[in-house]
Amino acid sequence: MKWNSRIRCALACLAFTAVFSGFSFRLIYLQMIKHDEYAGLAAEKHVYKQIIYAERGAIFDANNEVLAHNVPVETVVADATHLNNLDAIVDLVGDELKISARELAAKLRGDRRYIVIKREVPKALAAVLREKLRARNLRGIYFEHDATRIYPNGSMLCHVIGFTDFDHRGIQGVEASMEEYLHGQDGYRYIEHNCAGQEIVLYRGQERAPRNGYQVHLTVDLNLQNIVENEIDSAMREYTPQKATIILMRPQTGEILAMANRPNFDLNLRADAKPEQMKNRAIIDMMEPGSTFKIVTAAAALNERTVRPDSMIFCENGVWNFGGSALHDHRPFGELSVQDILVKSSNIGAAKLACSVGEQKFYEYIRRFGFGERTGIELPGEISGLIRPPQSWSKISITRIPMGHEIGVTPLQMTVAMAAIANGGKLITPRMVKSITSDDGKTLSSLSPVVLRQAISPQTARQIGDALRGVVSDRGTAAAAAVPGFTIAGKTGTAQKVDPKGGYEKGKYVVSFSGYLPADHPEFVGLVVLDDAHTNKPELNYGGLVAGPIFSRVAEQAARYLDLQPHEEIRKALPVERVALTNVPPR
């Protein structure tokens, strides 16, 4: 009997030991082996990671005028696990945010926990909604701080600035090319809620503060841009071209002072913009430059010393048969000096200058001026143009390329080439970004001119510049481009429009003028391009008559704004009214 009692006591002890051991092992299993898994499940129910978005950096012009900045807004979100009265929430939130009850209910009844109800809600409206939710004791709706991108100048500089998407990522223009600087670094915060959906601040988890984006300062001067925008709008009204581009550039530094294209769009209404309106044609459109390209031809011949500025070239009295094809001038010329080939814009003269250099050497000069490669400007989407090597030329290419046919260039490439004439022969990289600064004003990066190479000698550049002064005179092709009080150097261009199906479109032209002032110490280079301008008479559709006057108006206002002093002798010599055009200028 006594033995049986001991056995029962021992068995009871073993049973208790087994039970407590089981609980112990279970406790160890849950707290050590399964800890991470169950902690994760608990965190999923009560804790979530909130992204703290960095504020995107602002964009300024050269004078610190704001071009793009942020306005605080709020994003209304829902946590589906905390919604306590779905029907009442749908009615209230839908009414305040102007969302249909059916659409909102479908969102909130989905299988997602974190639901974005509406973005870019004004802070005042968010405050009203927050108070009404609190008054009705409705839970599960939260408000996250955000910002919307605002462009104060609407369509001005739209192709340069670009815009952002809903995730605050740059899509076009500087917004895209400077994304790594503008975006900043997002932070985060782990938030824990109680069963009522209220944040438990004491249990707030790991947190990292955001780093706001840097400020980007452009080389563009908004005052000069305004001049250009007004004149390009006037040109669109007067000539109704299919496309148009105007560029102003500082030749010594490569700074782009203004850049405008048409068609354009409002950056604040970009959802309504058509694809054709959103193209930055200054860097992505390819055109045959026409006679503006003759500066490259003449520069090659002069730099190679196959001719001198006063060398006489026989221009065949208007028709030259070469390679089985006739090349025509706009009117008959006999003997012309190299200078006058540019002044009179002789196609035959330019062709003979290229022949004196030879195909391979002429091609090398085309590449020296930057054609066939991207300029390197800080804008996305730039193309390199189309320059074929000599082995792909036809028998007559050596006579057609010198006058700007059989090649494709961008307006910016043509501006950079003219800048090389203006600055003493240096091919310089155009720049759109002047500096990058932190939000506390510290400069992180600043513009410094980048000279790619010496395309031609300073002497050759000076000789070409002297000839281009004659172009903007009563004996040249661009008398209408003159600016009272200033010597202007420039070149006209009139190229028949290329048909994408092959050949040329009859009666359609790309007219242009590229020039700089003052001619003796240039402050800016300008380019005006109109694609398929419409004039009252076909014989008026020339670069000198259409693009030249536009350049004149832009340059005159720009010179006044930059406080450039007119040359006293020129000012006295010029009449009050502009010189009347009695002769139709050549192409």
Stockholm file with secondary structure:
# STOCKHOLM 1.0

chainA/1-587         MKWNSRIRCALACLAFTAVFSGFSFRLIYLQMIKHDEYAGLAAEKHVYKQIIYAERGAIFDANNEVLAHNVPVETVVADATHLNNLDAIVDLVGDELKISARELAAKLRGDRRYIVIKREVPKALAAVLREKLRARNLRGIYFEHDATRIYPNGSMLCHVIGFTDFDHRGIQGVEASMEEYLHGQDGYRYIEHNCAGQEIVLYRGQERAPRNGYQVHLTVDLNLQNIVENEIDSAMREYTPQKATIILMRPQTGEILAMANRPNFDLNLRADAKPEQMKNRAIIDMMEPGSTFKIVTAAAALNERTVRPDSMIFCENGVWNFGGSALHDHRPFGELSVQDILVKSSNIGAAKLACSVGEQKFYEYIRRFGFGERTGIELPGEISGLIRPPQSWSKISITRIPMGHEIGVTPLQMTVAMAAIANGGKLITPRMVKSITSDDGKTLSSLSPVVLRQAISPQTARQIGDALRGVVSDRGTAAAAAVPGFTIAGKTGTAQKVDPKGGYEKGKYVVSFSGYLPADHPEFVGLVVLDDAHTNKPELNYGGLVAGPIFSRVAEQAARYLDLQPHEEIRKALPVERVALTNVPPR
#=GR chainA/1-587 SS CHHHHHHHHHHHHHHHHHHHHHHHHHHHIIIIISHHHHHHHHHHHHEEEEEECCCCCCEECTTCCEEEEEEEEEEEEEEGGGCSCHHHHHHHHHHHHTCCHHHHHHHHTSSCSEEEEEEEEEHHHHHHHHHHHHHTTCCSEEEEEEEEEECTTTTTTHHHHCCBCTTSCBCSHHHHHTHHHHSCBCEEEEEEBCTTSCBCGGGCCCEECCBCCCEEEESCCHHHHHHHHHHHHHHHHHHCCSEEEEEEECTTTCBEEEEEEESCCCGGGGGGCCGGGGCCHHHHCCBCCGGGGHHHHHHHHHHTTSSCTTCEEECGGGEEEETTEEEECSSCCCEEEHHHHHHHTCHHHHHHHHHHHCHHHHHHHHHHTTTTSCCCCSCTTCCCCBCCCGGGCCTTHHHHGGGTCSCBBCHHHHHHHHHHHHTTSEEECCBCEEEEECTTSCEEEECCCCEEEECSCHHHHHHHHHHHHHHTSTTSSCGGGCBTTBCCEEEEEEEEEECTTSSEEEEEEEEEEEEEESSSSCSEEEEEEEESCCCSSGGGCSHHHHHHHHHHHHHHHHHHHTTCCCCHHHHHHSCSSCCCCCSCCCC
#=GC SS_cons         CHHHHHHHHHHHHHHHHHHHHHHHHHHHIIIIISHHHHHHHHHHHHEEEEEECCCCCCEECTTCCEEEEEEEEEEEEEEGGGCSCHHHHHHHHHHHHTCCHHHHHHHHTSSCSEEEEEEEEEHHHHHHHHHHHHHTTCCSEEEEEEEEEECTTTTTTHHHHCCBCTTSCBCSHHHHHTHHHHSCBCEEEEEEBCTTSCBCGGGCCCEECCBCCCEEEESCCHHHHHHHHHHHHHHHHHHCCSEEEEEEECTTTCBEEEEEEESCCCGGGGGGCCGGGGCCHHHHCCBCCGGGGHHHHHHHHHHTTSSCTTCEEECGGGEEEETTEEEECSSCCCEEEHHHHHHHTCHHHHHHHHHHHCHHHHHHHHHHTTTTSCCCCSCTTCCCCBCCCGGGCCTTHHHHGGGTCSCBBCHHHHHHHHHHHHTTSEEECCBCEEEEECTTSCEEEECCCCEEEECSCHHHHHHHHHHHHHHTSTTSSCGGGCBTTBCCEEEEEEEEEECTTSSEEEEEEEEEEEEEESSSSCSEEEEEEEESCCCSSGGGCSHHHHHHHHHHHHHHHHHHHTTCCCCHHHHHHSCSSCCCCCSCCCC
//
